[in-house]
């Protein structure tokens, strides 16, 4: 009888946890969806100017992606530490580190802006672009990235709110500014009423205005938050917190940079397969990106909930939230994987009429569909590791997976064995599966937690002897 009652309690407890996970994950999924959808709109408008402009934007975004890696790393660190402190019932420390993360965002935004101002042309030339693309690229790059402080603020302010458990505000702001961005794109690119046609400069201007509006809106939400509202004395730079954010965020930045560098190398292998194969690869990637929205949404929930429970010293509950978030993501992405497997070629037909390219897109998305459950595990458990302050292990794992598995197998399967795009996407899938399995093993062994000393010293009073084992540094 007691066992039956215990099982009912566990089921009810899991239902409550499920509702909490969905409340945090769904706004993040919706936010990602709008960003991706309206990113397509942005690309569509630029494509109407010409192929030179499309290339210029694409090359510029490859460089800006490196800036993104730095800004996202600060955001990851802020998210984790704020959720840790709030879980440990230390709201003032959460507020303090939130403001310090904003200072760091401003600093890095100004530095990358200065780099763009003085080195935009050399950076673009490093990408090996042609002269006609260089001129358009420099115009776009300077307008978009000199004021990159707003780009940085967008990432970090959103992360600050998420760290406090508010995924709704970033979602609302993202939807609003992406709609504004699309409207301004049309007006500034093609001209409207008193506003002249500005071409690629108009596309860049629309992007910057949207980011300024987004930064102000996020600041508004933070200022009205009882948990995070600013204190004047917390704006003074604090070396300890700034160093803490840098060291925790550094591996997250490293992970993104390793991924980008690896992509550049294996993209070069894909290019050797021919123009049609590369086009199919890019289109398949654009379709597959929708699956990442679900994974990143549940990864966001896992980071917040694990971070809060780790901060409270409740390791068992942190592990339960990580497991449950992963299982929900696996189920959701397995269903999406089935759609990719069955409807991949049909989706490709929206982008091209070339039957060879459509066939290659279908092949790539069939492979992607099979590996979707592994991708769910990889994304969500990475979020859980980060929530547990362990940002180093995912970085090391990404470096090994990208260089020793993915890039090597793309060359062997795609080029040497002549399997073409099938080999390329099998290589990507195998890399994802290997990293997912390694994370599962580390998680099962309890080697996924690395609690900072200031949280460790104030573990929640309800911490038991068993959960106290999590209040150690496992780096």
Secondary structure, 3 states (H helix, E strand, C coil): CHHHHHHHHHHHHHHHHHHHHHHHHHHHHHHHHHHHHHHHHHHHHHHCCCHHHHHHHHHHHHHHHHHHHHHHHHHHHHHHHHHHHHHCCCHHHHHHHHHHHHHHHHHHHHHHHHHHHHHHHHHHHHCCCCHHHHHHHHHHHHHHHCCCHHHHHHHHHHHHHHHCCCCHHHHHHHHHHHHHHHHHHHHHHHCECCECCCCHHHHHHHHHHHHHHHHHHHHHHHHCCCCCCCCHHHHCCCHHHHHHHHHHHHHHHHHHHHHHHHHHHHHHHHHCCCHHHHHHHHHHHHHHHHHHHHHHHHHHHHHHHHHHHHHCCCHHHHHHHHHHHHHHHHHHHHHHHHHHHHHHHHHHCCCCCCHHHHHHHHHHHHHHHHHHHHHHHHHHHHHHHHHCCCCHHHHHHHHHHHHHHHHHHHHHHHHHCCCHHHHHHHHHHHHHHHHHHHHHHHHHCCCCCECCHHHHCCCCCCCCCCHHHHCCECC
